[in-house]
Amino acid sequence: MERNDAKQRIEELRSLLEEYGYHYHVLDQPIVPDSEYDRLMQELIALEEQYPEFISDDSPSVRVGGEPLPFFRKVEHRNPMLSLGNAFSADDLRDFDRRVRQLIDDEVRYSCELKIDGLAVSLLYEKGRFIQGATRGDGTIGEDITANLKTIPAIPLRLKEEVDLEVRGEAYMPKPSFERLNVEKEEAGEERFANPRNAAAGSLRQLDPKLAAKRHLSIYVYSMNHLEGKVIPSHHESLRYLQELGFRINPESRLCHDIEEVIAFTEEWVEKRAELPYEIDGIVIKVDSLDQQLELGFTAKSPRWAIAFKFPAEEVVTILEDITLNVGRTGVITPTALLRPVTVAGTTVQRASLHNEDLIREKDIRLGDSVVVKKAGDIIPEVVNVLTELRKGDEREFAMPTECPACASELVRLEGEVALRCINPKCPAQIKEGLIHFVSRNAMNIDGLGEKVIGQLFDHQLIRDVADLYRLERDELLKLERMGEKSVDNLLAAIEKTKDNSLERLLFGLGIRFVGAKAAKTLAMEFETMENLQRATEEELMAVNEIGEKMAASVVRYFEKPEVTTLLTKLKELGVNFTYTGPKAPRASELEESPFAGKTVVLTGKLEQLTRGEAKERIEQLGGKVTGSVSKKTDLVIAGEEAGSKLEKAVELNITVWNEEELVAVLRENDLEK
């Protein structure tokens, strides 16, 4: 075949295979037999091997998998992939609806979708071509699994329009694929996967894309998180648009006009879920209007405009064989039930938290009891109740100890608390848990330092406080079990890298009582340096938005401790950054002079110099509140090109209106970086 003829045939084959694949994997409407598709694919692969100059990253031939990867590269998400809050009952959903309507003046509609039990992924497209796919990771940083995602036939490699966008979806393993995979693993003498979710996650984290290709995964796309040059008003319309572009959208979604329709939808799928060819573990409910979503905003962990309804958990009966005690990083003693192994919701359960002594007494839990176990939200095992009618008489009551199981210090119960607590600051269990917290994802995020490695380092007396992590030596690490040269070098490089973390990560990692990730960032933005925060009084701390009396007192007490002063001195000498390096926020005194201070602002129309998200962020940094609808409470409307009904309503209500040029000019005058 001549070179030009080969090029033309390759293009014809790609076009045919894309069309056939779209009908088969997206529309579930095959238009040619599988044998014909396979024949054309083999012809394409053969031609691309013969004429490698015509190979393309978005050719259907990539579905069979490329060369193995050495590792997965880390990627930062454009917008965080936040988890959702959970609802477990109709009353929980009504509470969610009540919270939404307290913040939204207009009518609220909800979009409901099946919550696929798989692996959340982000897909990035430039000019209609798939360029990157990533796992959720910690919500901010994920892993680049583009090569593996390209093997999923339902993910389009080229869209029907040349658009720039980011979409998110749930990659999953259909039930037939899961059953077939486990048969193959059994025949090979390998351990079966516990459930399709684990199988899908394990498949997409294979370094060899050819193995991922053999797992027969699929995907449903559920949101569009970025789109250049096009404004879509609602979530359900965005799903329709994504389907037009070539994405696979779950056909079972429904637009509901009120929360009672939502509840009826959840009840319907509690009954029908077993009929599906894939696993679901609940229903995702979203406020449908994208303007209203913008108005509702986010908490530190989840959007205020969405919630996940989790199906009632499967309950099973097993024997509670023993109770063990765990010492947390704050000294709280948590009893844990050791159970006779039992399968719950697809996984083997051997442990379940009993929370505290009062719960054990309230439920009259005894060693040897037959107990009902379920997974809260299909995730966390818990003991629901005791089947006292099955007692044989040899069950034994459990007595909580008076001394810490880790250091033998006397346990105390602080006023107003139900938990027993060890208050010995040198308790080894607390120190170890504190170290695990310090290196965790939301804190310093040190790759390669999991719970087992921390345990090894602690048991070999290589670390006794968090500063010791920055003193670890290569030769000492190489002596440890499963510590090769490459893993040690990677670990030391990861530790060194975290010296440059912004202050909020260090603050959260220190484990100051009541200071979570969001509060740590608020404090870091306000005080800018560790030294400023150390000098802050309770009154100064309480003057900061969202910092209450209890948290302020805890922060002051923490920095008053001599051992904390010693630790911080060591960390600073070791080169750990003590300064906030993230986006700057104005101080309360600066906000008083801000043109947006205390004002409610609405953005409408197309902005040319800023994205809607950038404009919202800058206005909120200057003390404004951005909402999605115009009302008598609105102080200012920013109108871009093609502004419609919101601009008309603003004029009708005599509300001040700025164009984009006026907005940009004011933002420049109040530039926080100056």
Phi, psi and omega in degrees: 000133178295155184302314181294323177295320179297317179299316180296318180293320178301316180294322178296315181297317179299316181297316179296313182295322177297316181293315179296318180296321179298314180294324183283308191268335181259311182271350185055037180226074183300141181244355173222156176296155178303323183297324179291318178299314181297321180296315180293323178297316179296323177296317179298313181300317181297317180293320180293326176291324180284328181234073185297342179293344181261005179294138182230147180295338182251022175288143177303341181294340179292347180298336182278351177098140180261204182288151178301148180263150177285329181191170175264127179283144177280140177227145179262131180288141177302313173235140182304143174266087185281153174278167181256151169291160185246147170236140183240000182206170177297323179296323176299320179293321178295324176296319177300314179299320180296319179295320179296312186287343173290336183256346183243126181283323188276177175297140181244129172245154184239139173259127182246135180223151175294138180268098183293137182268086182211221183238121179290134180224156176248135181239126183247132180235139173236126183049039175082002182251135179289117184245338182200138173230140185219154173283166177294321183061230179268009181099331178253315180243126177240188179249139180284108180241034183307313184300321179287321180294330178296341179279352179274113186300333183282353176269115181291134177274334174226132181273169182280353172226151180273074183249156172259121180201162172238131176236160177232149182202181181242110174281136186213166176251117177301154182304315179298321178295321180296314181296320179294319180297317181292328175296316179297320181291321178296317180296331179272002180074022181258163181288138179290154170285143183288324182201166182299328180298311178299322181294318179295314180297317179296324180293318183282351176254020172284134177286343178258107182301334179297325177291320178298321181298329182282351187273353175056055179276164173221185183205148165240128177273135186236354178200154175247115187259352176199135178212123180275133168076013180212134179251124178241128190282338187219161181294315184293330175289327178294325177294319178298319179295319179298322178294321177297328180286341179121007181274157178269117182247137181295126184286351186268008179290157183212139175268122183248140185272346175202175187290334179292325174295322177299312181299318178298322179296317180295319180295323178300318185275344170299322181280324190264354190302326183292342182283344186284151177277013178212163183274138168233150179237015177164194179233135175263128180246126181232140168300129190284321182291126180288330174295319178293324174301315179299319180294320182287323175071207189226155162268185179295333187249337189203158175288145177282347187262007181216155177207154178251119173276121181262135181296153176306134186287147173291135180246137178225163180251136175211182182257131173276107188274329182198170175231126177248162183244134177245140178255118181279175184291340176263007178091357181292133179267117182247119176284139180234131178282131172262117189253153167296126187309135182212147180271124178230124178050040172091357179230157180277128181248129178234348182223151176209137180289140175252003172069295183198173183298322182298322180294320179299318180291317183299320182268359180052052181278129181232154178295130182095356181292151165277124185233153175267127182240141173217169175257118177295121183063025182061022183233301189262120179292139175214152176274119184279309180195171180257137176269081185299334182291347179264003181294142182253352179105348180257010176289148185240137176292149180256132179249126177291142182286165175260351180238151179296129181293346182262327185228000178067012175287154180294134178274145180231159173242109183292153183302131178084003181245151177265342186275144167281147187220140170268126184252017177280112182295345181258012179300122184299325180295318179295319180298315181296316179295325177295323177294318179298319178295318183300323184268359186292169188302315183281349177261240184284343173056061181266110179299137175088356180252076177273185183300319182293318180293318177301317178300317178299311182299320181290315182295331178269010176059032176273340176223140175230342172213174186294334178295329180297336178300327183272003176249002183300139182248145185303313183298321179292321181293323181296341179281347184278157180296137178059033178241091177275174184300316183294316181293324178294315180298319178296319181296313180296323178293321179294319178296314181300320182299326184286351175299336182267003179303148175293155188307324186297328179293318178296316181301314179294320181296331180292341174076035177296129185302135180076355182262101177274188184297318181293315180295323178300319179291320178301315180294318180296318179295322184285314187262344171070323179228157177298321181298317178298319180292321178300327182274351186292140176271169178300320181296318180293322179293317182290342177287346179279134180304132177077006175257111184268181184298315183297316180292318180299315180297321180295318179297315180298315179299320181300311184285348176281344184288130179301323181293332177289317177302317179297316181297314181295324177298316179297316181298319180293318179297331180276359174094014178285132183294134180247019187237145175284125183242007180277189179302134184282145175242148180288149174285166181302321181294325179289326182295332181300330181262359182288139178293347181254358186304120177072008183261147175262123188240142175240131176259133179215152180082181184267126176264139183264321186268340180227153168280162178302320181294319179295317179297316179300314182298315181295319180295317180292326176298332180264018171093005179270166175240121181264124179240172186259349183227148181273130177212183179296341179279349183286134179262331187207138175241128175261115185250117175269197179294147177059032175293138187243243189296329180293322177294317179300318180292324179297317179295318180299322181270003179061040179269141179301135180236131174247151168269178184295324180300318179295319178299310182299319180298317180293320179296322178295319179296331183250032182299121183289344184271353184292000000 
